[in-house]
Each structure stands twice: as C-alpha cells, then as structure tokens.
Amino acid sequence: MKKAVENKVFVNGTIDGYTVVAIDGTKFFGSNKKSCPECLKNIKGEKTHCFHSGAVMSTVGAGPKLVIGFEMYRPGQDSSSKDEGELNVGKNLGIDAIVRAKNNNNKSLRQVKKKVNKLNPIVTTLMGMPLKILFKIIRARWDIENSIFNNLKSECGLEHCFVHGGKAVGAVLYLIFIASNIMQMFLIRRLKKHFTTQREMVRLLVKGLYLLKYKSELIFNST
C-alpha cells in the first residue's frame, strides 16, 4: 500500500477526487471438523460449525481494488453476525464515514429523503460533500462484494481452510491479500485492458513458464 501511494495510484482518488474505501464483514472459511480457540461457532442441533470471519477494508470505485486492512472477529467479543464486527472495526478508524441508514424514522432523515427524492437515506460526517457524490459512493459500496470478495473467494482461495489458530490464520490472510493487491496493481496499472480477468492473466503466466522450460531461446540472459 505504501508503494501504491508513492506511485500516485490514488492521486486522483477513486470517486470524483475522493479516495473511497468500504468496510464489510465476510466469512473467510469454516469447517465442521477443524477448530481452534479463535473460531466463531454456529451450533445447529448436534453439529457445530467452526469458522473465521472478519471485517475487510478495501478501495472501491475506479482503479485497482486493493485490500487496505482487515480485523478478525473475536469469539466472546464480536457477534457471529457481521454487523457488530463492522461497527467495532469502524470505531478504530479515524476517517470520514458515509453510512446508508436503514429502518429509521428520524425526522432529519425523512427530510433528506424528501430533498433528494431517494428512498435510502445516508448519514455522513462530510457535511460539505455534494449529494450526487454521496450517492455515487453509496452505489460503489457494492464493489467490495462484487469485485473484491467474489474475486478473493473464487480465484485466491480465501474460502479454503489452510490452517487454524489465530496468528496462523492472520498470516495466511495477509499473504492472500498481499498477493491479490500485487496482482490487481499489475493487471490494471501495467496491462491495462489487455486482459479481462485475473484468471486469464494467471493462465498466460503459467503457459509462459511452461514454454521457458522447453525453449531455452526464450530465457533472458541477465547480462
């Protein structure tokens, strides 16, 4: 992330000049057989499902979708439902917040609904931000589900139970997120629109390594 900032990846922001991130909770992986003291648990009848979940912060909007950080949900402190964990993570961050309010009859929120002609009200600490940009940010919030979690789970093995144990799980998650960030940066910053998917890029990289093995003329001489 420091290198991305140094290379001015976010100099123009991700949404209308603002660098926007989303925080969302997700289940990393689970097992009906393996467990550790750091696991959250769902008990249904005689079966106990042990799993690890957490809140992830990542960039949304234009540009590469990078994971900035994450915090594990802790047994006995956070609910197994994602909402409480997200709140705990949000309280530890010194950033301006934009929240879509739900099922609230507060008078001020009703006034916002009427003024902008929108059904879903929003709450923010950025009082000077134009409403159009606020709604762009609210819509971009789904990037973390559609572009980030979907890619991490389908292409990067986020749902696979590699290890159990708090520190070991954290280390594996860091490796997955770092690898994903590097891949995103290379794909979008260097290859631009030459490849449509991460899977296609990895396929061609593997093919290139295979060709290097059998065609010595393709091997670069470092001198």
C-alpha positions as CSV (number, residue, x, y, z in Angstrom):
1,M,0.0,0.0,0.0
2,K,2.9,2.4,0.7
3,K,4.3,1.7,-2.7
4,A,0.9,2.3,-4.3
5,V,0.8,5.7,-2.6
6,E,4.3,6.5,-3.6
7,N,3.4,5.7,-7.2
8,K,0.5,8.1,-7.0
9,V,-2.1,5.4,-7.6
10,F,-4.7,7.4,-5.7
11,V,-3.6,10.9,-6.7
12,N,-6.9,11.4,-8.5
13,G,-9.0,9.5,-5.9
14,T,-11.3,6.7,-6.8
15,I,-14.7,8.6,-6.9
16,D,-14.7,12.2,-8.1
17,G,-11.4,13.1,-6.4
18,Y,-12.1,11.3,-3.2
19,T,-10.2,8.1,-2.2
20,V,-13.1,5.9,-1.0
21,V,-12.9,2.6,0.9
22,A,-15.7,0.3,2.0
23,I,-15.8,-1.8,5.2
24,D,-17.8,-5.1,5.1
25,G,-17.8,-8.3,7.0
26,T,-17.3,-11.7,5.4
27,K,-16.8,-15.3,6.3
28,F,-13.2,-16.4,5.4
29,F,-13.6,-20.1,5.8
30,G,-15.2,-22.7,8.0
31,S,-15.1,-26.4,8.9
32,N,-17.3,-29.0,10.6
33,K,-14.2,-30.9,11.8
34,K,-11.4,-28.5,12.4
35,S,-11.4,-25.8,15.1
36,C,-9.2,-23.6,17.3
37,P,-9.7,-21.3,20.3
38,E,-10.1,-18.3,17.9
39,C,-13.0,-19.8,16.0
40,L,-16.5,-18.4,16.0
41,K,-19.2,-21.1,16.2
42,N,-22.6,-21.9,14.9
43,I,-24.4,-24.7,16.6
44,K,-27.3,-26.4,14.9
45,G,-28.7,-29.4,16.8
46,E,-25.7,-31.7,17.5
47,K,-23.5,-30.2,14.8
48,T,-21.0,-27.4,15.5
49,H,-19.7,-25.4,12.6
50,C,-16.4,-23.5,13.4
51,F,-15.4,-20.6,11.2
52,H,-13.3,-17.5,11.0
53,S,-14.8,-14.2,9.9
54,G,-13.7,-10.6,9.8
55,A,-14.3,-7.1,8.6
56,V,-12.3,-6.1,5.5
57,M,-11.5,-2.6,4.3
58,S,-10.8,-2.1,0.6
59,T,-10.8,0.6,-2.0
60,V,-13.9,1.0,-4.2
61,G,-14.6,3.0,-7.3
62,A,-12.2,3.5,-10.2
63,G,-8.8,1.9,-10.3
64,P,-7.4,-1.3,-8.7
65,K,-9.5,-2.9,-5.9
66,L,-6.9,-3.1,-3.1
67,V,-7.4,-4.6,0.4
68,I,-6.1,-2.0,2.8
69,G,-6.6,-4.0,6.0
70,F,-8.8,-6.4,8.0
71,E,-9.7,-7.2,11.5
72,M,-10.8,-10.7,12.7
73,Y,-14.0,-11.1,14.6
74,R,-13.1,-12.4,18.1
75,P,-15.1,-15.1,20.0
76,G,-16.8,-13.6,23.0
77,Q,-16.3,-10.1,21.8
78,D,-18.0,-9.9,18.4
79,S,-21.2,-11.4,17.3
80,S,-21.0,-14.1,14.6
81,S,-23.3,-11.8,12.6
82,K,-21.3,-9.3,10.5
83,D,-23.0,-6.1,11.7
84,E,-21.4,-5.8,15.2
85,G,-18.0,-6.6,13.9
86,E,-18.2,-3.9,11.3
87,L,-19.1,-1.4,14.0
88,N,-16.2,-2.4,16.2
89,V,-13.8,-2.0,13.2
90,G,-15.2,1.3,12.2
91,K,-14.8,2.8,15.7
92,N,-11.0,2.2,15.5
93,L,-10.6,4.2,12.3
94,G,-10.0,7.9,12.1
95,I,-11.8,8.5,8.8
96,D,-14.9,10.3,7.5
97,A,-17.8,7.9,7.4
98,I,-20.7,7.6,5.0
99,V,-23.4,5.2,6.1
100,R,-26.7,4.2,4.5
101,A,-29.3,4.3,7.2
102,K,-31.9,1.6,7.4
103,N,-35.4,1.5,9.1
104,N,-35.1,4.8,10.8
105,N,-37.9,7.3,11.2
106,N,-35.8,10.1,12.4
107,K,-37.2,13.5,11.3
108,S,-33.9,14.7,9.8
109,L,-33.6,11.5,7.7
110,R,-37.1,12.0,6.4
111,Q,-36.1,15.5,5.3
112,V,-33.1,14.1,3.4
113,K,-35.3,11.6,1.7
114,K,-37.7,14.3,0.6
115,K,-35.0,16.7,-0.6
116,V,-33.1,14.2,-2.7
117,N,-36.1,12.1,-3.7
118,K,-34.4,8.9,-2.6
119,L,-35.8,6.0,-0.6
120,N,-32.5,5.2,1.2
121,P,-31.2,7.9,3.5
122,I,-27.5,8.4,4.3
123,V,-25.5,9.7,7.2
124,T,-22.1,11.3,6.9
125,T,-19.5,13.4,8.7
126,L,-18.6,15.1,5.4
127,M,-21.2,17.8,5.6
128,G,-19.8,19.7,2.6
129,M,-19.9,16.9,0.1
130,P,-22.4,17.3,-2.8
131,L,-25.3,14.8,-2.6
132,K,-24.5,13.4,-6.1
133,I,-21.1,12.3,-4.9
134,L,-22.5,10.8,-1.8
135,F,-24.9,8.6,-3.8
136,K,-22.1,7.6,-6.1
137,I,-20.1,6.4,-3.1
138,I,-23.1,4.6,-1.7
139,R,-23.6,2.7,-5.0
140,A,-19.8,1.9,-5.2
141,R,-20.0,0.2,-1.8
142,W,-21.1,-3.0,-3.7
143,D,-17.6,-3.2,-5.3
144,I,-16.4,-4.8,-2.1
145,E,-18.9,-7.7,-2.6
146,N,-18.9,-7.9,-6.4
147,S,-15.3,-7.2,-7.3
148,I,-13.3,-7.9,-4.2
149,F,-14.9,-10.7,-2.1
150,N,-16.0,-12.6,-5.2
151,N,-12.5,-12.5,-6.7
152,L,-10.8,-13.4,-3.4
153,K,-13.0,-16.4,-2.8
154,S,-13.2,-17.7,-6.4
155,E,-9.7,-17.0,-7.6
156,C,-7.5,-16.6,-4.5
157,G,-8.5,-19.3,-2.1
158,L,-10.0,-17.1,0.6
159,E,-12.6,-19.8,1.5
160,H,-10.1,-22.6,1.8
161,C,-9.2,-23.7,5.3
162,F,-5.4,-23.7,5.1
163,V,-4.7,-23.5,8.8
164,H,-6.3,-22.9,12.2
165,G,-5.1,-20.8,15.0
166,G,-5.3,-17.0,15.4
167,K,-1.8,-15.9,14.4
168,A,-1.5,-18.6,11.6
169,V,-4.9,-17.6,10.1
170,G,-3.9,-13.9,10.2
171,A,-0.6,-14.7,8.4
172,V,-2.3,-16.6,5.7
173,L,-4.9,-13.9,5.2
174,Y,-2.1,-11.3,4.9
175,L,-0.4,-13.4,2.2
176,I,-3.6,-13.8,0.2
177,F,-4.4,-10.1,0.4
178,I,-0.9,-9.0,-0.5
179,A,-0.8,-11.4,-3.5
180,S,-4.2,-10.1,-4.6
181,N,-3.1,-6.5,-4.3
182,I,0.1,-7.1,-6.3
183,M,-2.0,-8.9,-9.0
184,Q,-4.5,-6.1,-9.1
185,M,-1.8,-3.5,-9.5
186,F,0.0,-5.4,-12.2
187,L,-3.3,-6.2,-14.1
188,I,-4.7,-2.6,-14.1
189,R,-1.6,-0.4,-13.9
190,R,0.6,-2.3,-16.3
191,L,-1.5,-4.5,-18.6
192,K,-4.5,-2.1,-18.5
193,K,-7.2,-3.5,-20.8
194,H,-5.2,-6.3,-22.5
195,F,-6.7,-8.9,-20.1
196,T,-10.2,-9.1,-19.0
197,T,-9.8,-11.4,-16.0
198,Q,-7.2,-12.3,-13.4
199,R,-7.7,-16.0,-14.3
200,E,-6.7,-15.3,-17.9
201,M,-3.6,-13.5,-16.8
202,V,-2.5,-16.3,-14.5
203,R,-3.2,-18.9,-17.3
204,L,-0.9,-17.0,-19.6
205,L,1.8,-16.6,-16.9
206,V,1.7,-20.4,-16.3
207,K,1.9,-21.0,-20.1
208,G,4.9,-18.7,-20.3
209,L,6.7,-20.6,-17.5
210,Y,6.0,-23.9,-19.3
211,L,7.5,-22.5,-22.6
212,L,10.6,-21.3,-20.8
213,K,11.2,-24.8,-19.5
214,Y,11.3,-26.3,-23.0
215,K,12.5,-23.4,-25.2
216,S,15.9,-22.2,-24.0
217,E,15.9,-19.3,-26.5
218,L,13.1,-17.7,-24.5
219,I,15.2,-17.5,-21.4
220,F,16.5,-14.0,-20.8
221,N,20.2,-13.6,-20.1
222,S,20.7,-11.3,-17.1
223,T,23.9,-9.8,-18.6
